[in-house]
């Protein structure tokens, strides 16, 4: 969706994925929002000093998360979490935290952010018109091929948002009202920030599956409004996102 506005030499850009918290697994609420956070961690090429050296640690982390729901005791759970922490520390040796943010700042791209709703997850930025091509290539790479590095530490940020909502009367009223209005529907039973008991057991494998299922071009929209030439902007998007393979939705 392209809208021309010459007021400033900038383009306001949204990429919207048609999947949100209502598409979370019922036993793992908050997953879409958690994934939104992970999409800022980079790719095998962006956000790391050595993707090949990092990969075994990321694979180890994923395997340990698969074991976590099957822990038979608090002691077993603590042991697995200790192993997850060790694997995370190892992968962190080559990680470059916030590299996407720093790259965008260097390019003059402002207001880089995202939000998750019941029906959609949206990634947005305010892009200098001359940097549209660079933005498109980075977005195509991180949305199609994200690396779930620093998965464990990011839970702290997700929890903080949840805790803040629990301390905010308006949010508590909204959650209670939605549950009363939609008692048998995800709009009521699956809050976007997730249920606290589900956040205690992050579903790494299900997040990977969620991404593979919903983050496909035939389930997404790119919206640009600003100082652009529609024909050249469309060509730029088609070239940048050409390797983003469609899937069955």
C-alpha positions in Angstrom: 0.0 0.0 0.0 1.7 3.2 -1.2 0.6 6.8 -0.4 2.5 9.8 -1.7 3.0 12.8 0.6 5.8 15.3 -0.2 5.6 17.3 3.0 8.9 15.9 4.3 11.7 13.8 2.6 10.8 10.8 4.7 8.6 7.7 4.5 6.5 6.2 7.3 6.7 2.5 6.9 4.7 -0.3 8.4 5.0 -4.0 7.9 1.9 -5.8 9.2 1.7 -9.5 9.8 -1.9 -10.8 9.9 -1.4 -12.8 13.1 -1.6 -11.7 16.7 -2.4 -12.9 20.2 -5.6 -14.6 19.1 -3.4 -17.0 17.0 -1.3 -17.9 20.1 -1.5 -21.5 21.2 -4.1 -21.6 24.0 -1.5 -23.1 26.3 1.1 -20.5 25.5 -0.4 -17.1 25.5 1.8 -14.1 25.0 3.8 -15.9 22.3 3.1 -13.5 19.4 4.2 -10.6 21.6 7.3 -12.4 22.7 8.1 -13.1 19.1 7.7 -9.4 18.3 10.5 -8.8 20.8 12.7 -11.5 19.3 12.5 -10.0 15.8 14.8 -7.2 17.0 17.6 -9.6 17.9 18.9 -9.9 14.4 19.6 -12.7 11.9 22.5 -15.2 11.4 24.3 -12.3 9.8 23.1 -9.3 11.8 23.5 -9.1 15.5 26.4 -11.4 15.8 30.2 -11.4 15.3 30.2 -15.0 14.2 27.0 -16.7 13.2 28.6 -20.1 12.7 30.2 -20.1 16.1 26.9 -19.0 17.7 24.7 -21.6 16.0 25.6 -24.7 18.2 24.7 -22.7 21.3 21.4 -21.5 19.9 20.6 -25.1 18.9 21.5 -26.3 22.4 19.2 -23.6 23.9 16.3 -24.7 21.7 16.8 -28.4 22.7 16.8 -27.5 26.4 13.6 -25.6 26.1 12.0 -28.7 24.5 12.9 -30.5 27.7 11.7 -27.9 30.2 7.9 -28.7 30.1 8.7 -32.3 30.9 10.7 -31.6 34.1 9.4 -33.8 36.8 10.5 -31.8 39.8 11.6 -28.3 40.8 15.1 -29.6 41.0 15.0 -30.9 37.4 13.5 -27.6 36.2 16.2 -25.6 38.0 18.9 -27.8 36.4 17.5 -27.3 32.9 17.3 -23.6 33.5 20.9 -23.5 34.6 21.9 -25.3 31.4 19.8 -22.8 29.4 21.6 -20.0 31.2 25.0 -21.5 30.4 24.1 -21.9 26.7 22.8 -18.4 26.6 26.0 -17.0 28.2 28.0 -18.9 25.6 26.0 -17.5 22.7 26.3 -14.0 24.2 30.0 -14.1 23.6 29.5 -13.4 20.0 26.2 -11.4 20.1 26.0 -7.7 19.3 23.0 -6.5 21.3 20.8 -3.8 19.7 22.7 -3.9 16.4 19.5 -3.4 14.4 18.7 -0.3 16.5 22.2 1.1 16.1 22.3 0.4 12.3 19.0 2.1 11.8 20.1 5.1 14.0 23.2 5.4 11.8 21.0 5.4 8.7 18.8 8.2 10.2 15.8 5.8 10.6 13.7 7.0 13.5 10.8 5.7 15.7 11.8 2.0 15.1 9.2 0.1 17.0 6.5 -2.7 16.9 3.2 -3.6 18.5 1.0 -6.7 18.8 -2.8 -6.8 18.8 -5.4 -9.6 18.8 -5.2 -9.9 15.0 -1.9 -8.4 13.9 1.8 -7.8 14.7 3.2 -4.6 13.1 6.7 -3.4 12.7 7.1 0.4 12.0 9.8 3.0 11.3 10.2 6.5 10.0 12.7 6.2 7.1 14.6 8.9 5.2 13.4 8.7 1.6 17.0 8.1 0.4 17.3 5.1 2.8 14.2 3.2 1.8 16.2 0.5 -0.1 18.5 -0.2 2.9 15.5 -0.4 5.2 13.7 -2.8 2.9 16.7 -5.2 2.7 17.2 -5.3 6.5 13.4 -5.8 7.1 13.2 -8.6 4.6 16.2 -10.3 6.2 15.1 -10.1 9.8 11.4 -10.9 9.2 12.1 -14.0 7.1 15.2 -15.3 8.8 15.3 -14.2 12.5 17.8 -15.6 15.0 16.3 -16.3 18.4 19.4 -15.3 20.2 19.2 -14.0 23.8 15.8 -15.7 24.1 16.1 -16.3 27.8 17.2 -12.8 28.8 14.4 -11.2 26.7 11.9 -12.9 29.0 12.8 -10.3 31.6 11.6 -7.5 29.3 8.4 -9.4 28.5 7.7 -10.0 32.2 8.3 -6.3 32.9 5.5 -5.3 30.5 3.2 -7.9 32.1 4.0 -6.7 35.6 3.4 -3.1 34.5 0.0 -4.0 33.1 -0.9 -5.7 36.4 -0.1 -2.5 38.2 -2.2 -0.4 35.8 -5.9 -0.2 36.7 -7.0 0.5 33.1 -5.2 -2.6 31.8 -6.7 -4.8 34.5 -10.2 -3.5 33.8 -9.7 -4.1 30.1 -8.5 -7.7 30.6 -11.4 -8.5 33.0 -14.0 -6.8 30.6 -12.7 -8.8 27.6 -12.8 -12.0 29.5 -16.5 -11.3 30.5 -17.4 -10.3 26.9 -15.6 -13.2 25.2 -15.4 -16.0 27.8 -15.0 -18.7 25.1 -12.9 -16.8 22.6 -9.2 -15.9 22.4 -10.2 -12.2 22.6 -11.1 -12.9 26.2 -9.0 -15.9 27.2 -5.7 -14.9 25.5 -4.4 -11.5 26.6 -1.7 -10.1 24.3 0.9 -9.9 27.0 0.1 -13.5 28.1 -0.9 -15.2 31.3 1.8 -15.2 34.0 1.8 -18.9 34.3 2.4 -19.3 30.6 5.3 -16.8 30.6 7.0 -19.1 33.2 7.3 -21.7 30.5 8.5 -20.0 27.3 7.6 -22.2 24.3 10.7 -21.8 22.1 9.7 -24.5 19.6 6.2 -23.2 19.3 7.5 -19.7 18.7 9.6 -21.1 15.8 6.5 -22.9 14.4 4.4 -19.7 14.8 6.9 -17.7 12.8 7.1 -20.3 10.1 3.3 -20.5 9.8 2.3 -16.9 9.8 5.4 -14.8 8.8 5.0 -15.4 5.1 4.4 -12.7 2.4 0.9 -13.9 1.5 -0.1 -13.1 5.1 1.6 -9.7 5.3 1.2 -6.2 4.1 3.8 -3.4 3.5 2.4 0.1 3.9 4.5 3.2 2.9 3.3 6.8 3.2 5.6 9.7 2.4 8.0 11.1 -0.2 8.2 8.2 -2.6 7.8 7.4 -6.3 5.3 4.5 -6.4 6.9 2.7 -9.3 10.4 2.8 -8.0 9.3 2.0 -4.4 7.4 -1.0 -5.5 10.4 -2.2 -7.5 12.6 -1.8 -4.4 10.2 -3.8 -2.3 9.9 -6.6 -4.9 13.7 -6.9 -5.1 14.3 -6.8 -1.4 11.6 -9.3 -0.5 12.0 -11.6 -3.4 13.5 -14.4 -1.3 10.7 -14.3 1.2 8.9 -17.6 0.3 5.1 -17.8 0.5 3.5 -20.5 2.6 0.1 -22.0 3.2 -2.0 -20.0 5.6 
